[in-house]
Amino acid sequence: MKTQITSTVPKLLEIKVNRQADEPIVCGIIALLNYWALLDEQLLNPDLTKLFRQNHQNELA
């Protein structure tokens, strides 16, 4: 697996998987890291989380 930060705005982490057999585990790791990042953001900025939920109420249901 190789990682690289993109030059776009917002900055994203690009991940390239060398072996197709490794894709499921890499996707699981990415999902876990994304969950932790979102959880951390919610804890650090609860007002922003509340606003997001109000604006995307239909999409989350």
Gaussian input, Z-matrix of N, CA and C with variables (Angstrom, degrees):
# hf/3-21g

backbone

0 1
 N
 C     1     B1
 C     2     B2     1     A1
 N     3     B3     2     A2     1     D1
 C     4     B4     3     A3     2     D2
 C     5     B5     4     A4     3     D3
 N     6     B6     5     A5     4     D4
 C     7     B7     6     A6     5     D5
 C     8     B8     7     A7     6     D6
 N     9     B9     8     A8     7     D7
 C    10    B10     9     A9     8     D8
 C    11    B11    10    A10     9     D9
 N    12    B12    11    A11    10    D10
 C    13    B13    12    A12    11    D11
 C    14    B14    13    A13    12    D12
 N    15    B15    14    A14    13    D13
 C    16    B16    15    A15    14    D14
 C    17    B17    16    A16    15    D15
 N    18    B18    17    A17    16    D16
 C    19    B19    18    A18    17    D17
 C    20    B20    19    A19    18    D18
 N    21    B21    20    A20    19    D19
 C    22    B22    21    A21    20    D20
 C    23    B23    22    A22    21    D21
 N    24    B24    23    A23    22    D22
 C    25    B25    24    A24    23    D23
 C    26    B26    25    A25    24    D24
 N    27    B27    26    A26    25    D25
 C    28    B28    27    A27    26    D26
 C    29    B29    28    A28    27    D27
 N    30    B30    29    A29    28    D28
 C    31    B31    30    A30    29    D29
 C    32    B32    31    A31    30    D30
 N    33    B33    32    A32    31    D31
 C    34    B34    33    A33    32    D32
 C    35    B35    34    A34    33    D33
 N    36    B36    35    A35    34    D34
 C    37    B37    36    A36    35    D35
 C    38    B38    37    A37    36    D36
 N    39    B39    38    A38    37    D37
 C    40    B40    39    A39    38    D38
 C    41    B41    40    A40    39    D39
 N    42    B42    41    A41    40    D40
 C    43    B43    42    A42    41    D41
 C    44    B44    43    A43    42    D42
 N    45    B45    44    A44    43    D43
 C    46    B46    45    A45    44    D44
 C    47    B47    46    A46    45    D45
 N    48    B48    47    A47    46    D46
 C    49    B49    48    A48    47    D47
 C    50    B50    49    A49    48    D48
 N    51    B51    50    A50    49    D49
 C    52    B52    51    A51    50    D50
 C    53    B53    52    A52    51    D51
 N    54    B54    53    A53    52    D52
 C    55    B55    54    A54    53    D53
 C    56    B56    55    A55    54    D54
 N    57    B57    56    A56    55    D55
 C    58    B58    57    A57    56    D56
 C    59    B59    58    A58    57    D57
 N    60    B60    59    A59    58    D58
 C    61    B61    60    A60    59    D59
 C    62    B62    61    A61    60    D60
 N    63    B63    62    A62    61    D61
 C    64    B64    63    A63    62    D62
 C    65    B65    64    A64    63    D63
 N    66    B66    65    A65    64    D64
 C    67    B67    66    A66    65    D65
 C    68    B68    67    A67    66    D66
 N    69    B69    68    A68    67    D67
 C    70    B70    69    A69    68    D68
 C    71    B71    70    A70    69    D69
 N    72    B72    71    A71    70    D70
 C    73    B73    72    A72    71    D71
 C    74    B74    73    A73    72    D72
 N    75    B75    74    A74    73    D73
 C    76    B76    75    A75    74    D74
 C    77    B77    76    A76    75    D75
 N    78    B78    77    A77    76    D76
 C    79    B79    78    A78    77    D77
 C    80    B80    79    A79    78    D78
 N    81    B81    80    A80    79    D79
 C    82    B82    81    A81    80    D80
 C    83    B83    82    A82    81    D81
 N    84    B84    83    A83    82    D82
 C    85    B85    84    A84    83    D83
 C    86    B86    85    A85    84    D84
 N    87    B87    86    A86    85    D85
 C    88    B88    87    A87    86    D86
 C    89    B89    88    A88    87    D87
 N    90    B90    89    A89    88    D88
 C    91    B91    90    A90    89    D89
 C    92    B92    91    A91    90    D90
 N    93    B93    92    A92    91    D91
 C    94    B94    93    A93    92    D92
 C    95    B95    94    A94    93    D93
 N    96    B96    95    A95    94    D94
 C    97    B97    96    A96    95    D95
 C    98    B98    97    A97    96    D96
 N    99    B99    98    A98    97    D97
 C   100   B100    99    A99    98    D98
 C   101   B101   100   A100    99    D99
 N   102   B102   101   A101   100   D100
 C   103   B103   102   A102   101   D101
 C   104   B104   103   A103   102   D102
 N   105   B105   104   A104   103   D103
 C   106   B106   105   A105   104   D104
 C   107   B107   106   A106   105   D105
 N   108   B108   107   A107   106   D106
 C   109   B109   108   A108   107   D107
 C   110   B110   109   A109   108   D108
 N   111   B111   110   A110   109   D109
 C   112   B112   111   A111   110   D110
 C   113   B113   112   A112   111   D111
 N   114   B114   113   A113   112   D112
 C   115   B115   114   A114   113   D113
 C   116   B116   115   A115   114   D114
 N   117   B117   116   A116   115   D115
 C   118   B118   117   A117   116   D116
 C   119   B119   118   A118   117   D117
 N   120   B120   119   A119   118   D118
 C   121   B121   120   A120   119   D119
 C   122   B122   121   A121   120   D120
 N   123   B123   122   A122   121   D121
 C   124   B124   123   A123   122   D122
 C   125   B125   124   A124   123   D123
 N   126   B126   125   A125   124   D124
 C   127   B127   126   A126   125   D125
 C   128   B128   127   A127   126   D126
 N   129   B129   128   A128   127   D127
 C   130   B130   129   A129   128   D128
 C   131   B131   130   A130   129   D129
 N   132   B132   131   A131   130   D130
 C   133   B133   132   A132   131   D131
 C   134   B134   133   A133   132   D132
 N   135   B135   134   A134   133   D133
 C   136   B136   135   A135   134   D134
 C   137   B137   136   A136   135   D135
 N   138   B138   137   A137   136   D136
 C   139   B139   138   A138   137   D137
 C   140   B140   139   A139   138   D138
 N   141   B141   140   A140   139   D139
 C   142   B142   141   A141   140   D140
 C   143   B143   142   A142   141   D141
 N   144   B144   143   A143   142   D142
 C   145   B145   144   A144   143   D143
 C   146   B146   145   A145   144   D144
 N   147   B147   146   A146   145   D145
 C   148   B148   147   A147   146   D146
 C   149   B149   148   A148   147   D147
 N   150   B150   149   A149   148   D148
 C   151   B151   150   A150   149   D149
 C   152   B152   151   A151   150   D150
 N   153   B153   152   A152   151   D151
 C   154   B154   153   A153   152   D152
 C   155   B155   154   A154   153   D153
 N   156   B156   155   A155   154   D154
 C   157   B157   156   A156   155   D155
 C   158   B158   157   A157   156   D156
 N   159   B159   158   A158   157   D157
 C   160   B160   159   A159   158   D158
 C   161   B161   160   A160   159   D159
 N   162   B162   161   A161   160   D160
 C   163   B163   162   A162   161   D161
 C   164   B164   163   A163   162   D162
 N   165   B165   164   A164   163   D163
 C   166   B166   165   A165   164   D164
 C   167   B167   166   A166   165   D165
 N   168   B168   167   A167   166   D166
 C   169   B169   168   A168   167   D167
 C   170   B170   169   A169   168   D168
 N   171   B171   170   A170   169   D169
 C   172   B172   171   A171   170   D170
 C   173   B173   172   A172   171   D171
 N   174   B174   173   A173   172   D172
 C   175   B175   174   A174   173   D173
 C   176   B176   175   A175   174   D174
 N   177   B177   176   A176   175   D175
 C   178   B178   177   A177   176   D176
 C   179   B179   178   A178   177   D177
 N   180   B180   179   A179   178   D178
 C   181   B181   180   A180   179   D179
 C   182   B182   181   A181   180   D180

   B1=1.4437
   B2=1.5196
   B3=1.3203
   B4=1.4648
   B5=1.5153
   B6=1.3164
   B7=1.4556
   B8=1.5155
   B9=1.3386
   B10=1.4489
   B11=1.5177
   B12=1.3213
   B13=1.4570
   B14=1.5239
   B15=1.3305
   B16=1.4568
   B17=1.5240
   B18=1.3169
   B19=1.4588
   B20=1.5193
   B21=1.3232
   B22=1.4591
   B23=1.5186
   B24=1.3271
   B25=1.4561
   B26=1.5145
   B27=1.3077
   B28=1.4607
   B29=1.5262
   B30=1.2972
   B31=1.4655
   B32=1.5267
   B33=1.3079
   B34=1.4560
   B35=1.5156
   B36=1.2947
   B37=1.4616
   B38=1.5170
   B39=1.3133
   B40=1.4640
   B41=1.5189
   B42=1.3235
   B43=1.4597
   B44=1.5255
   B45=1.3129
   B46=1.4582
   B47=1.5226
   B48=1.3209
   B49=1.4635
   B50=1.5254
   B51=1.3175
   B52=1.4630
   B53=1.5231
   B54=1.3205
   B55=1.4738
   B56=1.5190
   B57=1.3071
   B58=1.4599
   B59=1.5280
   B60=1.3078
   B61=1.4647
   B62=1.5302
   B63=1.3417
   B64=1.4620
   B65=1.5265
   B66=1.3362
   B67=1.4615
   B68=1.5306
   B69=1.3437
   B70=1.4697
   B71=1.5325
   B72=1.3232
   B73=1.4687
   B74=1.5203
   B75=1.3305
   B76=1.4655
   B77=1.5282
   B78=1.3368
   B79=1.4671
   B80=1.5243
   B81=1.3152
   B82=1.4637
   B83=1.5208
   B84=1.3170
   B85=1.4692
   B86=1.5200
   B87=1.3257
   B88=1.4692
   B89=1.5223
   B90=1.3321
   B91=1.4683
   B92=1.5235
   B93=1.3099
   B94=1.4606
   B95=1.5222
   B96=1.3143
   B97=1.4669
   B98=1.5233
   B99=1.3235
   B100=1.4569
   B101=1.5292
   B102=1.3206
   B103=1.4670
   B104=1.5237
   B105=1.3304
   B106=1.4615
   B107=1.5195
   B108=1.3351
   B109=1.4655
   B110=1.5244
   B111=1.3301
   B112=1.4656
   B113=1.5162
   B114=1.3197
   B115=1.4571
   B116=1.5294
   B117=1.3196
   B118=1.4556
   B119=1.5287
   B120=1.3337
   B121=1.4622
   B122=1.5221
   B123=1.3258
   B124=1.4615
   B125=1.5208
   B126=1.3277
   B127=1.4575
   B128=1.5186
   B129=1.3238
   B130=1.4638
   B131=1.5158
   B132=1.3354
   B133=1.4502
   B134=1.5279
   B135=1.3376
   B136=1.4673
   B137=1.5245
   B138=1.3440
   B139=1.4615
   B140=1.5183
   B141=1.3251
   B142=1.4563
   B143=1.5228
   B144=1.3215
   B145=1.4595
   B146=1.5221
   B147=1.3135
   B148=1.4609
   B149=1.5323
   B150=1.3202
   B151=1.4538
   B152=1.5262
   B153=1.3249
   B154=1.4636
   B155=1.5161
   B156=1.3052
   B157=1.4663
   B158=1.5326
   B159=1.3321
   B160=1.4634
   B161=1.5242
   B162=1.3168
   B163=1.4573
   B164=1.5292
   B165=1.3395
   B166=1.4530
   B167=1.5264
   B168=1.2839
   B169=1.4647
   B170=1.5297
   B171=1.3290
   B172=1.4667
   B173=1.5266
   B174=1.3304
   B175=1.4546
   B176=1.5301
   B177=1.3355
   B178=1.4562
   B179=1.5257
   B180=1.3177
   B181=1.4719
   B182=1.5059
   A1=108.27
   A2=115.95
   A3=121.69
   A4=108.25
   A5=117.08
   A6=121.20
   A7=109.75
   A8=114.50
   A9=120.69
   A10=107.43
   A11=117.69
   A12=121.69
   A13=107.99
   A14=116.45
   A15=120.51
   A16=110.59
   A17=115.79
   A18=120.68
   A19=111.09
   A20=117.42
   A21=121.19
   A22=111.01
   A23=115.34
   A24=120.92
   A25=106.42
   A26=122.14
   A27=125.91
   A28=110.92
   A29=114.57
   A30=120.15
   A31=108.77
   A32=115.50
   A33=122.14
   A34=109.11
   A35=115.52
   A36=120.81
   A37=107.99
   A38=116.11
   A39=121.60
   A40=108.30
   A41=115.64
   A42=120.54
   A43=108.88
   A44=116.22
   A45=121.92
   A46=108.00
   A47=115.08
   A48=121.24
   A49=108.00
   A50=116.36
   A51=120.96
   A52=113.04
   A53=116.88
   A54=120.40
   A55=109.58
   A56=116.58
   A57=121.09
   A58=111.50
   A59=118.00
   A60=121.58
   A61=111.73
   A62=117.41
   A63=121.29
   A64=113.39
   A65=118.04
   A66=120.78
   A67=114.22
   A68=120.13
   A69=118.76
   A70=113.49
   A71=117.15
   A72=118.85
   A73=110.84
   A74=117.19
   A75=120.64
   A76=109.95
   A77=117.34
   A78=120.62
   A79=110.97
   A80=117.24
   A81=120.48
   A82=111.97
   A83=116.80
   A84=120.97
   A85=110.15
   A86=117.01
   A87=120.88
   A88=110.58
   A89=116.87
   A90=120.29
   A91=111.15
   A92=117.04
   A93=121.22
   A94=111.36
   A95=117.22
   A96=120.89
   A97=111.28
   A98=116.62
   A99=120.30
   A100=110.70
   A101=116.68
   A102=121.03
   A103=110.86
   A104=116.53
   A105=120.45
   A106=111.14
   A107=116.96
   A108=120.23
   A109=110.68
   A110=116.61
   A111=119.80
   A112=111.26
   A113=117.11
   A114=121.18
   A115=110.32
   A116=116.25
   A117=121.01
   A118=110.43
   A119=117.24
   A120=121.76
   A121=110.54
   A122=116.99
   A123=121.01
   A124=111.07
   A125=116.99
   A126=120.43
   A127=111.43
   A128=116.74
   A129=120.85
   A130=112.79
   A131=117.75
   A132=121.00
   A133=110.60
   A134=117.77
   A135=120.46
   A136=113.11
   A137=119.12
   A138=120.54
   A139=111.37
   A140=116.93
   A141=121.31
   A142=110.37
   A143=117.16
   A144=121.56
   A145=110.33
   A146=117.57
   A147=121.76
   A148=109.95
   A149=117.01
   A150=121.71
   A151=110.62
   A152=117.85
   A153=122.01
   A154=110.49
   A155=117.32
   A156=120.50
   A157=110.99
   A158=117.33
   A159=120.22
   A160=110.65
   A161=117.56
   A162=121.70
   A163=113.04
   A164=118.00
   A165=121.57
   A166=111.65
   A167=117.02
   A168=123.14
   A169=111.41
   A170=117.35
   A171=120.65
   A172=111.89
   A173=117.44
   A174=121.47
   A175=111.75
   A176=117.29
   A177=121.61
   A178=112.34
   A179=117.12
   A180=120.85
   A181=112.03
   D1=136.52
   D2=176.34
   D3=-122.42
   D4=142.05
   D5=177.32
   D6=-121.83
   D7=152.52
   D8=179.10
   D9=-156.33
   D10=138.43
   D11=176.60
   D12=-87.32
   D13=131.46
   D14=-177.66
   D15=-74.54
   D16=162.84
   D17=178.01
   D18=-94.67
   D19=4.68
   D20=-179.32
   D21=-79.22
   D22=169.00
   D23=174.49
   D24=-116.42
   D25=122.23
   D26=0.11
   D27=-73.86
   D28=157.73
   D29=178.89
   D30=-68.49
   D31=136.00
   D32=179.87
   D33=-124.99
   D34=157.67
   D35=175.82
   D36=-99.96
   D37=117.02
   D38=178.66
   D39=-93.21
   D40=129.97
   D41=-178.09
   D42=-121.64
   D43=128.50
   D44=176.34
   D45=-115.89
   D46=127.62
   D47=-179.14
   D48=-100.67
   D49=127.47
   D50=-176.36
   D51=-74.66
   D52=-37.25
   D53=-177.21
   D54=-117.84
   D55=131.75
   D56=-179.71
   D57=-60.09
   D58=-31.01
   D59=-179.99
   D60=-64.64
   D61=-23.02
   D62=-179.34
   D63=-86.83
   D64=-9.73
   D65=-175.45
   D66=-56.73
   D67=-44.17
   D68=-178.80
   D69=-60.96
   D70=-42.28
   D71=-179.21
   D72=-69.74
   D73=-36.85
   D74=177.84
   D75=-64.67
   D76=-42.18
   D77=177.55
   D78=-61.88
   D79=-39.24
   D80=177.09
   D81=-63.80
   D82=-43.12
   D83=178.28
   D84=-63.53
   D85=-43.39
   D86=179.33
   D87=-61.60
   D88=-44.21
   D89=179.40
   D90=-61.52
   D91=-41.63
   D92=179.26
   D93=-64.85
   D94=-45.24
   D95=178.89
   D96=-64.56
   D97=-38.97
   D98=177.98
   D99=-64.87
   D100=-41.31
   D101=177.87
   D102=-60.75
   D103=-46.14
   D104=179.19
   D105=-62.74
   D106=-40.31
   D107=179.55
   D108=-64.01
   D109=-43.15
   D110=178.85
   D111=-66.81
   D112=-40.12
   D113=178.47
   D114=-62.70
   D115=-43.06
   D116=178.55
   D117=-62.27
   D118=-41.58
   D119=178.98
   D120=-63.54
   D121=-39.81
   D122=179.25
   D123=-65.26
   D124=-38.67
   D125=-179.76
   D126=-71.44
   D127=-35.36
   D128=-178.20
   D129=-80.09
   D130=-28.43
   D131=-175.38
   D132=-139.76
   D133=72.63
   D134=-175.81
   D135=-64.44
   D136=-29.98
   D137=179.21
   D138=-65.56
   D139=-39.88
   D140=177.95
   D141=-65.13
   D142=-39.01
   D143=178.35
   D144=-63.60
   D145=-43.11
   D146=179.63
   D147=-62.78
   D148=-43.14
   D149=178.88
   D150=-63.59
   D151=-42.99
   D152=178.30
   D153=-60.36
   D154=-45.55
   D155=-178.66
   D156=-63.97
   D157=-37.92
   D158=178.57
   D159=-65.78
   D160=-40.26
   D161=-177.03
   D162=-76.53
   D163=-24.45
   D164=-176.82
   D165=-118.69
   D166=29.91
   D167=-175.69
   D168=-57.28
   D169=-44.57
   D170=-177.18
   D171=-69.53
   D172=-35.19
   D173=-177.82
   D174=-71.17
   D175=-30.13
   D176=-176.78
   D177=-81.04
   D178=-17.63
   D179=-177.09
   D180=-77.58

